[in-house]
Amino acid sequence: MALSISLVLLLGILVVVLIRGKSVKPGPAVVCVLFGFFLASTSMAPSINRFVTSVADMIGQIRL
């Protein structure tokens, strides 16, 4: 059975868990979210997207 989840949703849950667990304070978390938001509008976005997609595909091909 394959489980498909959006990377944005997964990272959002991770940020909430880190904030609630006091590992990351809300201020730095907001800065990181804003950095990602603005990074998405740069010329590096397609390269980052291809890299993340290839890593996700590689993980998806692992058979246990």
PQR file with spaces between the fields and no chain letter, atoms N, CA, C, O and H, PARSE charges and radii, in Angstrom:
ATOM       1  N    MET     1       0.836   -1.170    0.000 -0.4000 1.5000
ATOM       2  CA   MET     1       0.000    0.000    0.000 -0.0000 2.0000
ATOM       3  C    MET     1       0.889    1.244    0.000  0.5500 1.7000
ATOM       4  O    MET     1       1.757    1.399    0.858 -0.5500 1.4000
ATOM       5  N    ALA     2       0.664    2.107   -0.952 -0.4000 1.5000
ATOM       6  CA   ALA     2       1.468    3.316   -1.073 -0.0000 2.0000
ATOM       7  C    ALA     2       0.756    4.476   -0.401  0.5500 1.7000
ATOM       8  O    ALA     2      -0.458    4.633   -0.530 -0.5500 1.4000
ATOM       9  H    ALA     2      -0.041    1.981   -1.650  0.4000 1.0000
ATOM      10  N    LEU     3       1.505    5.270    0.302 -0.4000 1.5000
ATOM      11  CA   LEU     3       0.959    6.454    0.961 -0.0000 2.0000
ATOM      12  C    LEU     3       1.523    7.672    0.260  0.5500 1.7000
ATOM      13  O    LEU     3       2.738    7.815    0.124 -0.5500 1.4000
ATOM      14  H    LEU     3       2.492    5.142    0.406  0.4000 1.0000
ATOM      15  N    SER     4       0.651    8.537   -0.179 -0.4000 1.5000
ATOM      16  CA   SER     4       1.082    9.745   -0.871 -0.0000 2.0000
ATOM      17  C    SER     4       0.684   10.949   -0.034  0.5500 1.7000
ATOM      18  O    SER     4      -0.480   11.098    0.339 -0.5500 1.4000
ATOM      19  H    SER     4      -0.336    8.421   -0.069  0.4000 1.0000
ATOM      20  N    ILE     5       1.649   11.804    0.259 -0.4000 1.5000
ATOM      21  CA   ILE     5       1.381   12.988    1.064 -0.0000 2.0000
ATOM      22  C    ILE     5       2.159   14.152    0.459  0.5500 1.7000
ATOM      23  O    ILE     5       3.287   13.986   -0.005 -0.5500 1.4000
ATOM      24  H    ILE     5       2.594   11.682   -0.043  0.4000 1.0000
ATOM      25  N    SER     6       1.560   15.293    0.472 -0.4000 1.5000
ATOM      26  CA   SER     6       2.199   16.482   -0.066 -0.0000 2.0000
ATOM      27  C    SER     6       3.409   16.855    0.789  0.5500 1.7000
ATOM      28  O    SER     6       3.354   16.810    2.018 -0.5500 1.4000
ATOM      29  H    SER     6       0.644   15.428    0.849  0.4000 1.0000
ATOM      30  N    LEU     7       4.488   17.219    0.126 -0.4000 1.5000
ATOM      31  CA   LEU     7       5.687   17.625    0.859 -0.0000 2.0000
ATOM      32  C    LEU     7       5.421   18.894    1.663  0.5500 1.7000
ATOM      33  O    LEU     7       5.957   19.063    2.758 -0.5500 1.4000
ATOM      34  H    LEU     7       4.532   17.255   -0.872  0.4000 1.0000
ATOM      35  N    VAL     8       4.600   19.777    1.123 -0.4000 1.5000
ATOM      36  CA   VAL     8       4.256   21.003    1.847 -0.0000 2.0000
ATOM      37  C    VAL     8       3.517   20.662    3.138  0.5500 1.7000
ATOM      38  O    VAL     8       3.795   21.239    4.189 -0.5500 1.4000
ATOM      39  H    VAL     8       4.165   19.639    0.234  0.4000 1.0000
ATOM      40  N    LEU     9       2.580   19.727    3.057 -0.4000 1.5000
ATOM      41  CA   LEU     9       1.839   19.312    4.248 -0.0000 2.0000
ATOM      42  C    LEU     9       2.774   18.660    5.261  0.5500 1.7000
ATOM      43  O    LEU     9       2.694   18.948    6.456 -0.5500 1.4000
ATOM      44  H    LEU     9       2.354   19.258    2.203  0.4000 1.0000
ATOM      45  N    LEU    10       3.652   17.792    4.795 -0.4000 1.5000
ATOM      46  CA   LEU    10       4.602   17.118    5.676 -0.0000 2.0000
ATOM      47  C    LEU    10       5.517   18.118    6.377  0.5500 1.7000
ATOM      48  O    LEU    10       5.731   18.020    7.585 -0.5500 1.4000
ATOM      49  H    LEU    10       3.717   17.558    3.825  0.4000 1.0000
ATOM      50  N    LEU    11       6.058   19.079    5.627 -0.4000 1.5000
ATOM      51  CA   LEU    11       6.938   20.081    6.230 -0.0000 2.0000
ATOM      52  C    LEU    11       6.175   21.004    7.169  0.5500 1.7000
ATOM      53  O    LEU    11       6.711   21.432    8.192 -0.5500 1.4000
ATOM      54  H    LEU    11       5.884   19.159    4.646  0.4000 1.0000
ATOM      55  N    GLY    12       4.927   21.314    6.830 -0.4000 1.5000
ATOM      56  CA   GLY    12       4.098   22.130    7.721 -0.0000 2.0000
ATOM      57  C    GLY    12       3.861   21.442    9.053  0.5500 1.7000
ATOM      58  O    GLY    12       3.943   22.067   10.110 -0.5500 1.4000
ATOM      59  H    GLY    12       4.492   20.967    5.999  0.4000 1.0000
ATOM      60  N    ILE    13       3.566   20.148    8.995 -0.4000 1.5000
ATOM      61  CA   ILE    13       3.377   19.383   10.233 -0.0000 2.0000
ATOM      62  C    ILE    13       4.666   19.351   11.036  0.5500 1.7000
ATOM      63  O    ILE    13       4.643   19.480   12.260 -0.5500 1.4000
ATOM      64  H    ILE    13       3.500   19.640    8.136  0.4000 1.0000
ATOM      65  N    LEU    14       5.787   19.180   10.354 -0.4000 1.5000
ATOM      66  CA   LEU    14       7.083   19.159   11.034 -0.0000 2.0000
ATOM      67  C    LEU    14       7.367   20.483   11.734  0.5500 1.7000
ATOM      68  O    LEU    14       7.868   20.487   12.858 -0.5500 1.4000
ATOM      69  H    LEU    14       5.806   19.076    9.360  0.4000 1.0000
ATOM      70  N    VAL    15       7.057   21.604   11.092 -0.4000 1.5000
ATOM      71  CA   VAL    15       7.269   22.917   11.710 -0.0000 2.0000
ATOM      72  C    VAL    15       6.402   23.061   12.958  0.5500 1.7000
ATOM      73  O    VAL    15       6.872   23.544   13.988 -0.5500 1.4000
ATOM      74  H    VAL    15       6.650   21.601   10.179  0.4000 1.0000
ATOM      75  N    VAL    16       5.149   22.649   12.871 -0.4000 1.5000
ATOM      76  CA   VAL    16       4.248   22.742   14.029 -0.0000 2.0000
ATOM      77  C    VAL    16       4.771   21.880   15.176  0.5500 1.7000
ATOM      78  O    VAL    16       4.767   22.316   16.328 -0.5500 1.4000
ATOM      79  H    VAL    16       4.767   22.257   12.034  0.4000 1.0000
ATOM      80  N    VAL    17       5.217   20.671   14.874 -0.4000 1.5000
ATOM      81  CA   VAL    17       5.748   19.786   15.913 -0.0000 2.0000
ATOM      82  C    VAL    17       6.993   20.392   16.553  0.5500 1.7000
ATOM      83  O    VAL    17       7.153   20.335   17.772 -0.5500 1.4000
ATOM      84  H    VAL    17       5.221   20.317   13.939  0.4000 1.0000
ATOM      85  N    LEU    18       7.875   20.970   15.741 -0.4000 1.5000
ATOM      86  CA   LEU    18       9.093   21.574   16.288 -0.0000 2.0000
ATOM      87  C    LEU    18       8.777   22.787   17.156  0.5500 1.7000
ATOM      88  O    LEU    18       9.425   23.001   18.180 -0.5500 1.4000
ATOM      89  H    LEU    18       7.746   21.016   14.751  0.4000 1.0000
ATOM      90  N    ILE    19       7.786   23.581   16.757 -0.4000 1.5000
ATOM      91  CA   ILE    19       7.411   24.740   17.562 -0.0000 2.0000
ATOM      92  C    ILE    19       6.785   24.284   18.875  0.5500 1.7000
ATOM      93  O    ILE    19       7.123   24.806   19.938 -0.5500 1.4000
ATOM      94  H    ILE    19       7.259   23.407   15.925  0.4000 1.0000
ATOM      95  N    ARG    20       5.881   23.320   18.811 -0.4000 1.5000
ATOM      96  CA   ARG    20       5.217   22.838   20.029 -0.0000 2.0000
ATOM      97  C    ARG    20       6.194   22.124   20.957  0.5500 1.7000
ATOM      98  O    ARG    20       6.024   22.163   22.175 -0.5500 1.4000
ATOM      99  H    ARG    20       5.606   22.895   17.948  0.4000 1.0000
ATOM     100  N    GLY    21       7.204   21.478   20.406 -0.4000 1.5000
ATOM     101  CA   GLY    21       8.192   20.781   21.208 -0.0000 2.0000
ATOM     102  C    GLY    21       9.294   21.686   21.718  0.5500 1.7000
ATOM     103  O    GLY    21      10.245   21.220   22.346 -0.5500 1.4000
ATOM     104  H    GLY    21       7.342   21.446   19.416  0.4000 1.0000
ATOM     105  N    LYS    22       9.173   22.966   21.455 -0.4000 1.5000
ATOM     106  CA   LYS    22      10.147   23.979   21.905 -0.0000 2.0000
ATOM     107  C    LYS    22      11.530   23.787   21.297  0.5500 1.7000
ATOM     108  O    LYS    22      12.517   24.295   21.829 -0.5500 1.4000
ATOM     109  H    LYS    22       8.400   23.344   20.945  0.4000 1.0000
ATOM     110  N    SER    23      11.610   23.050   20.176 -0.4000 1.5000
ATOM     111  CA   SER    23      12.881   22.905   19.490 -0.0000 2.0000
ATOM     112  C    SER    23      13.187   24.139   18.649  0.5500 1.7000
ATOM     113  O    SER    23      14.344   24.519   18.464 -0.5500 1.4000
ATOM     114  H    SER    23      10.808   22.637   19.744  0.4000 1.0000
ATOM     115  N    VAL    24      12.124   24.752   18.146 -0.4000 1.5000
ATOM     116  CA   VAL    24      12.259   25.956   17.336 -0.0000 2.0000
ATOM     117  C    VAL    24      11.252   26.965   17.860  0.5500 1.7000
ATOM     118  O    VAL    24      10.088   26.634   18.087 -0.5500 1.4000
ATOM     119  H    VAL    24      11.184   24.443   18.296  0.4000 1.0000
ATOM     120  N    LYS    25      11.698   28.179   18.047 -0.4000 1.5000
ATOM     121  CA   LYS    25      10.786   29.224   18.494 -0.0000 2.0000
ATOM     122  C    LYS    25       9.996   29.741   17.291  0.5500 1.7000
ATOM     123  O    LYS    25      10.453   29.615   16.155 -0.5500 1.4000
ATOM     124  H    LYS    25      12.643   28.449   17.863  0.4000 1.0000
ATOM     125  N    PRO    26       8.823   30.319   17.528 -0.5600 1.5000
ATOM     126  CA   PRO    26       7.985   30.785   16.420  0.2800 2.0000
ATOM     127  C    PRO    26       8.665   31.818   15.518  0.5500 1.7000
ATOM     128  O    PRO    26       8.448   31.797   14.306 -0.5500 1.4000
ATOM     129  N    GLY    27       9.467   32.706   16.066 -0.4000 1.5000
ATOM     130  CA   GLY    27      10.141   33.734   15.261 -0.0000 2.0000
ATOM     131  C    GLY    27      11.048   33.144   14.185  0.5500 1.7000
ATOM     132  O    GLY    27      10.882   33.451   13.005 -0.5500 1.4000
ATOM     133  H    GLY    27       9.643   32.722   17.050  0.4000 1.0000
ATOM     134  N    PRO    28      12.006   32.302   14.576 -0.5600 1.5000
ATOM     135  CA   PRO    28      12.856   31.676   13.563  0.2800 2.0000
ATOM     136  C    PRO    28      12.076   30.804   12.579  0.5500 1.7000
ATOM     137  O    PRO    28      12.453   30.711   11.411 -0.5500 1.4000
ATOM     138  N    ALA    29      11.002   30.167   13.029 -0.4000 1.5000
ATOM     139  CA   ALA    29      10.192   29.356   12.123 -0.0000 2.0000
ATOM     140  C    ALA    29       9.554   30.231   11.053  0.5500 1.7000
ATOM     141  O    ALA    29       9.512   29.850    9.883 -0.5500 1.4000
ATOM     142  H    ALA    29      10.696   30.242   13.978  0.4000 1.0000
ATOM     143  N    VAL    30       9.057   31.403   11.444 -0.4000 1.5000
ATOM     144  CA   VAL    30       8.460   32.330   10.478 -0.0000 2.0000
ATOM     145  C    VAL    30       9.516   32.811    9.494  0.5500 1.7000
ATOM     146  O    VAL    30       9.239   32.929    8.301 -0.5500 1.4000
ATOM     147  H    VAL    30       9.092   31.713   12.394  0.4000 1.0000
ATOM     148  N    VAL    31      10.716   33.089    9.976 -0.4000 1.5000
ATOM     149  CA   VAL    31      11.800   33.523    9.098 -0.0000 2.0000
ATOM     150  C    VAL    31      12.121   32.431    8.071  0.5500 1.7000
ATOM     151  O    VAL    31      12.326   32.726    6.893 -0.5500 1.4000
ATOM     152  H    VAL    31      10.941   32.994   10.946  0.4000 1.0000
ATOM     153  N    CYS    32      12.163   31.184    8.516 -0.4000 1.5000
ATOM     154  CA   CYS    32      12.441   30.075    7.591 -0.0000 2.0000
ATOM     155  C    CYS    32      11.337   29.918    6.557  0.5500 1.7000
ATOM     156  O    CYS    32      11.615   29.658    5.386 -0.5500 1.4000
ATOM     157  H    CYS    32      11.997   30.945    9.473  0.4000 1.0000
ATOM     158  N    VAL    33      10.081   30.073    6.980 -0.4000 1.5000
ATOM     159  CA   VAL    33       8.955   29.980    6.039 -0.0000 2.0000
ATOM     160  C    VAL    33       9.043   31.103    5.014  0.5500 1.7000
ATOM     161  O    VAL    33       8.856   30.868    3.821 -0.5500 1.4000
ATOM     162  H    VAL    33       9.854   30.284    7.931  0.4000 1.0000
ATOM     163  N    LEU    34       9.323   32.311    5.464 -0.4000 1.5000
ATOM     164  CA   LEU    34       9.451   33.438    4.538 -0.0000 2.0000
ATOM     165  C    LEU    34      10.631   33.241    3.589  0.5500 1.7000
ATOM     166  O    LEU    34      10.538   33.569    2.407 -0.5500 1.4000
ATOM     167  H    LEU    34       9.475   32.503    6.434  0.4000 1.0000
ATOM     168  N    PHE    35      11.733   32.710    4.099 -0.4000 1.5000
ATOM     169  CA   PHE    35      12.881   32.421    3.237 -0.0000 2.0000
ATOM     170  C    PHE    35      12.485   31.451    2.134  0.5500 1.7000
ATOM     171  O    PHE    35      12.813   31.667    0.968 -0.5500 1.4000
ATOM     172  H    PHE    35      11.809   32.443    5.060  0.4000 1.0000
ATOM     173  N    GLY    36      11.783   30.388    2.497 -0.4000 1.5000
ATOM     174  CA   GLY    36      11.328   29.423    1.499 -0.0000 2.0000
ATOM     175  C    GLY    36      10.372   30.042    0.496  0.5500 1.7000
ATOM     176  O    GLY    36      10.434   29.746   -0.697 -0.5500 1.4000
ATOM     177  H    GLY    36      11.516   30.213    3.444  0.4000 1.0000
ATOM     178  N    PHE    37       9.487   30.905    0.984 -0.4000 1.5000
ATOM     179  CA   PHE    37       8.531   31.570    0.110 -0.0000 2.0000
ATOM     180  C    PHE    37       9.246   32.433   -0.928  0.5500 1.7000
ATOM     181  O    PHE    37       8.930   32.370   -2.116 -0.5500 1.4000
ATOM     182  H    PHE    37       9.437   31.146    1.953  0.4000 1.0000
ATOM     183  N    PHE    38      10.198   33.227   -0.483 -0.4000 1.5000
ATOM     184  CA   PHE    38      10.915   34.096   -1.406 -0.0000 2.0000
ATOM     185  C    PHE    38      11.906   33.316   -2.274  0.5500 1.7000
ATOM     186  O    PHE    38      12.161   33.704   -3.415 -0.5500 1.4000
ATOM     187  H    PHE    38      10.454   33.278    0.482  0.4000 1.0000
ATOM     188  N    LEU    39      12.456   32.242   -1.757 -0.4000 1.5000
ATOM     189  CA   LEU    39      13.345   31.395   -2.547 -0.0000 2.0000
ATOM     190  C    LEU    39      12.593   30.771   -3.718  0.5500 1.7000
ATOM     191  O    LEU    39      13.167   30.547   -4.784 -0.5500 1.4000
ATOM     192  H    LEU    39      12.249   31.927   -0.831  0.4000 1.0000
ATOM     193  N    ALA    40      11.308   30.491   -3.517 -0.4000 1.5000
ATOM     194  CA   ALA    40      10.497   29.883   -4.572 -0.0000 2.0000
ATOM     195  C    ALA    40      10.320   30.804   -5.772  0.5500 1.7000
ATOM     196  O    ALA    40       9.998   30.336   -6.865 -0.5500 1.4000
ATOM     197  H    ALA    40      10.842   30.672   -2.651  0.4000 1.0000
ATOM     198  N    SER    41      10.524   32.090   -5.588 -0.4000 1.5000
ATOM     199  CA   SER    41      10.349   33.023   -6.699 -0.0000 2.0000
ATOM     200  C    SER    41      11.674   33.373   -7.376  0.5500 1.7000
ATOM     201  O    SER    41      11.707   34.247   -8.241 -0.5500 1.4000
ATOM     202  H    SER    41      10.785   32.470   -4.701  0.4000 1.0000
ATOM     203  N    THR    42      12.754   32.710   -7.000 -0.4000 1.5000
ATOM     204  CA   THR    42      14.047   32.983   -7.614 -0.0000 2.0000
ATOM     205  C    THR    42      14.293   32.021   -8.775  0.5500 1.7000
ATOM     206  O    THR    42      13.495   31.121   -9.036 -0.5500 1.4000
ATOM     207  H    THR    42      12.727   31.999   -6.297  0.4000 1.0000
ATOM     208  N    SER    43      15.394   32.227   -9.454 -0.4000 1.5000
ATOM     209  CA   SER    43      15.751   31.352  -10.575 -0.0000 2.0000
ATOM     210  C    SER    43      16.227   29.976  -10.107  0.5500 1.7000
ATOM     211  O    SER    43      16.363   29.062  -10.920 -0.5500 1.4000
ATOM     212  H    SER    43      16.043   32.959   -9.243  0.4000 1.0000
ATOM     213  N    MET    44      16.480   29.822   -8.823 -0.4000 1.5000
ATOM     214  CA   MET    44      16.912   28.528   -8.281 -0.0000 2.0000
ATOM     215  C    MET    44      15.739   27.577   -8.065  0.5500 1.7000
ATOM     216  O    MET    44      15.953   26.380   -7.874 -0.5500 1.4000
ATOM     217  H    MET    44      16.370   30.565   -8.162  0.4000 1.0000
ATOM     218  N    ALA    45      14.508   28.078   -8.091 -0.4000 1.5000
ATOM     219  CA   ALA    45      13.331   27.262   -7.768 -0.0000 2.0000
ATOM     220  C    ALA    45      13.207   26.015   -8.647  0.5500 1.7000
ATOM     221  O    ALA    45      12.962   24.934   -8.111 -0.5500 1.4000
ATOM     222  H    ALA    45      14.334   29.050   -8.246  0.4000 1.0000
ATOM     223  N    PRO    46      13.365   26.113   -9.977 -0.5600 1.5000
ATOM     224  CA   PRO    46      13.238   24.889  -10.784  0.2800 2.0000
ATOM     225  C    PRO    46      14.286   23.825  -10.435  0.5500 1.7000
ATOM     226  O    PRO    46      13.982   22.632  -10.431 -0.5500 1.4000
ATOM     227  N    SER    47      15.502   24.250  -10.146 -0.4000 1.5000
ATOM     228  CA   SER    47      16.555   23.286   -9.777 -0.0000 2.0000
ATOM     229  C    SER    47      16.246   22.615   -8.449  0.5500 1.7000
ATOM     230  O    SER    47      16.431   21.407   -8.303 -0.5500 1.4000
ATOM     231  H    SER    47      15.749   25.219  -10.149  0.4000 1.0000
ATOM     232  N    ILE    48      15.779   23.385   -7.491 -0.4000 1.5000
ATOM     233  CA   ILE    48      15.415   22.823   -6.190 -0.0000 2.0000
ATOM     234  C    ILE    48      14.244   21.864   -6.352  0.5500 1.7000
ATOM     235  O    ILE    48      14.226   20.792   -5.747 -0.5500 1.4000
ATOM     236  H    ILE    48      15.629   24.367   -7.610  0.4000 1.0000
ATOM     237  N    ASN    49      13.278   22.244   -7.158 -0.4000 1.5000
ATOM     238  CA   ASN    49      12.112   21.397   -7.391 -0.0000 2.0000
ATOM     239  C    ASN    49      12.518   20.073   -8.036  0.5500 1.7000
ATOM     240  O    ASN    49      12.030   19.016   -7.635 -0.5500 1.4000
ATOM     241  H    ASN    49      13.293   23.115   -7.649  0.4000 1.0000
ATOM     242  N    ARG    50      13.405   20.121   -9.029 -0.4000 1.5000
ATOM     243  CA   ARG    50      13.880   18.887   -9.672 -0.0000 2.0000
ATOM     244  C    ARG    50      14.627   18.004   -8.676  0.5500 1.7000
ATOM     245  O    ARG    50      14.447   16.786   -8.674 -0.5500 1.4000
ATOM     246  H    ARG    50      13.801   20.980   -9.354  0.4000 1.0000
ATOM     247  N    PHE    51      15.462   18.604   -7.833 -0.4000 1.5000
ATOM     248  CA   PHE    51      16.217   17.848   -6.842 -0.0000 2.0000
ATOM     249  C    PHE    51      15.280   17.155   -5.854  0.5500 1.7000
ATOM     250  O    PHE    51      15.436   15.964   -5.585 -0.5500 1.4000
ATOM     251  H    PHE    51      15.608   19.593   -7.834  0.4000 1.0000
ATOM     252  N    VAL    52      14.311   17.890   -5.314 -0.4000 1.5000
ATOM     253  CA   VAL    52      13.379   17.312   -4.345 -0.0000 2.0000
ATOM     254  C    VAL    52      12.538   16.218   -4.995  0.5500 1.7000
ATOM     255  O    VAL    52      12.264   15.190   -4.376 -0.5500 1.4000
ATOM     256  H    VAL    52      14.185   18.858   -5.532  0.4000 1.0000
ATOM     257  N    THR    53      12.126   16.439   -6.250 -0.4000 1.5000
ATOM     258  CA   THR    53      11.351   15.433   -6.964 -0.0000 2.0000
ATOM     259  C    THR    53      12.162   14.172   -7.186  0.5500 1.7000
ATOM     260  O    THR    53      11.643   13.068   -7.025 -0.5500 1.4000
ATOM     261  H    THR    53      12.349   17.274   -6.754  0.4000 1.0000
ATOM     262  N    SER    54      13.427   14.315   -7.555 -0.4000 1.5000
ATOM     263  CA   SER    54      14.264   13.132   -7.789 -0.0000 2.0000
ATOM     264  C    SER    54      14.528   12.371   -6.486  0.5500 1.7000
ATOM     265  O    SER    54      14.569   11.141   -6.489 -0.5500 1.4000
ATOM     266  H    SER    54      13.849   15.212   -7.686  0.4000 1.0000
ATOM     267  N    VAL    55      14.706   13.085   -5.379 -0.4000 1.5000
ATOM     268  CA   VAL    55      14.901   12.414   -4.085 -0.0000 2.0000
ATOM     269  C    VAL    55      13.620   11.676   -3.691  0.5500 1.7000
ATOM     270  O    VAL    55      13.676   10.542   -3.216 -0.5500 1.4000
ATOM     271  H    VAL    55      14.672   14.084   -5.376  0.4000 1.0000
ATOM     272  N    ALA    56      12.464   12.320   -3.890 -0.4000 1.5000
ATOM     273  CA   ALA    56      11.192   11.677   -3.558 -0.0000 2.0000
ATOM     274  C    ALA    56      10.968   10.443   -4.429  0.5500 1.7000
ATOM     275  O    ALA    56      10.482    9.423   -3.940 -0.5500 1.4000
ATOM     276  H    ALA    56      12.418   13.241   -4.277  0.4000 1.0000
ATOM     277  N    ASP    57      11.316   10.526   -5.715 -0.4000 1.5000
ATOM     278  CA   ASP    57      11.189    9.368   -6.599 -0.0000 2.0000
ATOM     279  C    ASP    57      12.113    8.235   -6.157  0.5500 1.7000
ATOM     280  O    ASP    57      11.728    7.066   -6.178 -0.5500 1.4000
ATOM     281  H    ASP    57      11.711   11.354   -6.112  0.4000 1.0000
ATOM     282  N    MET    58      13.329    8.591   -5.757 -0.4000 1.5000
ATOM     283  CA   MET    58      14.279    7.595   -5.304 -0.0000 2.0000
ATOM     284  C    MET    58      13.765    6.893   -4.046  0.5500 1.7000
ATOM     285  O    MET    58      13.863    5.671   -3.929 -0.5500 1.4000
ATOM     286  H    MET    58      13.641    9.540   -5.739  0.4000 1.0000
ATOM     287  N    ILE    59      13.217    7.667   -3.108 -0.4000 1.5000
ATOM     288  CA   ILE    59      12.674    7.081   -1.886 -0.0000 2.0000
ATOM     289  C    ILE    59      11.472    6.205   -2.220  0.5500 1.7000
ATOM     290  O    ILE    59      11.280    5.148   -1.620 -0.5500 1.4000
ATOM     291  H    ILE    59      13.137    8.659   -3.203  0.4000 1.0000
ATOM     292  N    GLY    60      10.666    6.651   -3.181 -0.4000 1.5000
ATOM     293  CA   GLY    60       9.495    5.880   -3.571 -0.0000 2.0000
ATOM     294  C    GLY    60       9.827    4.555   -4.228  0.5500 1.7000
ATOM     295  O    GLY    60       8.991    3.652   -4.242 -0.5500 1.4000
ATOM     296  H    GLY    60      10.823    7.510   -3.668  0.4000 1.0000
ATOM     297  N    GLN    61      11.021    4.417   -4.769 -0.4000 1.5000
ATOM     298  CA   GLN    61      11.414    3.174   -5.438 -0.0000 2.0000
ATOM     299  C    GLN    61      12.032    2.156   -4.498  0.5500 1.7000
ATOM     300  O    GLN    61      12.297    1.022   -4.898 -0.5500 1.4000
ATOM     301  H    GLN    61      11.700    5.151   -4.758  0.4000 1.0000
ATOM     302  N    ILE    62      12.264    2.546   -3.252 -0.4000 1.5000
ATOM     303  CA   ILE    62      12.854    1.628   -2.277 -0.0000 2.0000
ATOM     304  C    ILE    62      11.823    0.586   -1.901  0.5500 1.7000
ATOM     305  O    ILE    62      10.707    0.918   -1.502 -0.5500 1.4000
ATOM     306  H    ILE    62      12.049    3.467   -2.927  0.4000 1.0000
ATOM     307  N    ARG    63      12.196   -0.659   -2.027 -0.4000 1.5000
ATOM     308  CA   ARG    63      11.310   -1.777   -1.671 -0.0000 2.0000
ATOM     309  C    ARG    63      11.846   -2.416   -0.407  0.5500 1.7000
ATOM     310  O    ARG    63      13.019   -2.780   -0.325 -0.5500 1.4000
ATOM     311  H    ARG    63      13.103   -0.928   -2.351  0.4000 1.0000
ATOM     312  N    LEU    64      10.981   -2.546    0.566 -0.4000 1.5000
ATOM     313  CA   LEU    64      11.406   -3.163    1.836 -0.0000 2.0000
ATOM     314  C    LEU    64      11.090   -4.620    1.863  0.5500 1.7000
ATOM     315  O    LEU    64      11.376   -5.297    2.851 -0.5500 1.4000
ATOM     316  H    LEU    64      10.028   -2.250    0.499  0.4000 1.0000
